[in-house]
Amino acid sequence: MLVTGGRGVLAREILSALSRSMERSIRLMGGASAPWLARVGGEHVRVVGGDATRTGDVAAAAEGARVVVQIGYLSFLRDPENPALYLDAVEAAVRGAARAGVARVIYISSLLALGPNEEGDHDTLHDAIHFHGPIERIAWDALGVGTRLARELGIDLLTLFPTFVFGRGPAGPENPIGALAAVLSSGRLKVRVGTAGRRITVCHAGDVAGAVVRAVDRPPPGDRLTLGGHVVTTDELLERIAGVGGWSPPRLRLGCSTAGLLARLRRRNPHLRLLNHELIEALRHDWVYSSDEARRALDYRPRPLAEGLEESFAHRNEIDRS
């Protein structure tokens, strides 16, 4: 198996789960974060050289593999430094698999390619008029590139859409709820942002990783599955995280318009680093998804929310605030 891309808590959980479930080695082409991921992934993970955005390098690394897994998860906290890299990585994964004679590719996308959703399904993919900024556009374009190439090259492409991911580990852009917990635990979160009652769908990184393992072992029917878990309001999530960690949630609320003005100052004020235009715009909407198809196809059964939050955030000193 070849795994390309990925960083942070989701990539770590996926590699660890794959390593535990497989006897053969896992080749990892993951850029700067690859050595760290290989260490936490276990003895079966081996870093291979090459550039995950180059078809030739991916094809060489994929020789003899039975599946290529491309981790392209994006969140609203990731500034798109080089949007083309995300598109190139998906293209290289599909083209490289085809060149190496690998018939299957599993692409880990994100809810940003699906867009806001108040209905609880995942069948309605948004078009350009609904994008809040470049990160959603990147996720959508990457999905389109992978889908088109897979169809042209005869590749069996399964795209998985994790929702808002959380887990125990680095509180970076790929662990957006962990980043919220880190700021909350430090006492620097002074206000709630957005309209009361807005709902989001959250999932534990370990549950997503388990679904990836089952997708590798037993290819499910269909080509797209949403991996959610629990629908909560943003206020409920904040209060539950605060309760687990023993922290005090803020009482004041900041509307999206005011927060948007403050977001312009975020580069000069580290206390505002969670604010950006796309995140604020996203908080104007509901992000509600059903995982019913994943439950049927992959026996996807998310752990209880209280259990996941306790495991992720109960130990204040172990939260990585980097």
PEPE-V468169 format. One record per run of one state. SS is the DSSP state (H for helix, E for strand, - for the rest). FROM is the first residue (numbers start at 1). LEN is the number of residues. If there is no record, write none. Layout:
ss=SS from=FROM len=LEN
ss=SS from=FROM len=LEN
//
This chain:
ss=- from=1 len=1
ss=E from=2 len=4
ss=- from=6 len=2
ss=H from=8 len=14
ss=- from=22 len=4
ss=E from=26 len=4
ss=- from=30 len=1
ss=H from=31 len=11
ss=- from=42 len=3
ss=E from=45 len=3
ss=- from=48 len=7
ss=H from=55 len=8
ss=- from=63 len=5
ss=E from=68 len=4
ss=- from=72 len=11
ss=H from=83 len=18
ss=- from=101 len=3
ss=E from=104 len=7
ss=H from=111 len=3
ss=- from=114 len=3
ss=E from=117 len=1
ss=- from=118 len=10
ss=H from=128 len=3
ss=- from=131 len=3
ss=H from=134 len=20
ss=- from=154 len=2
ss=E from=156 len=7
ss=- from=163 len=1
ss=E from=164 len=3
ss=- from=167 len=3
ss=E from=170 len=1
ss=- from=171 len=5
ss=H from=176 len=11
ss=- from=187 len=4
ss=E from=191 len=3
ss=- from=194 len=5
ss=E from=199 len=6
ss=H from=205 len=13
ss=- from=218 len=6
ss=E from=224 len=4
ss=- from=228 len=2
ss=E from=230 len=4
ss=H from=234 len=12
ss=- from=246 len=6
ss=E from=252 len=3
ss=- from=255 len=1
ss=H from=256 len=8
ss=- from=264 len=6
ss=H from=270 len=3
ss=- from=273 len=4
ss=H from=277 len=6
ss=- from=283 len=4
ss=E from=287 len=1
ss=- from=288 len=4
ss=H from=292 len=7
ss=- from=299 len=6
ss=H from=305 len=9
ss=- from=314 len=2
ss=H from=316 len=3
ss=- from=319 len=1
ss=E from=320 len=1
ss=- from=321 len=2
//
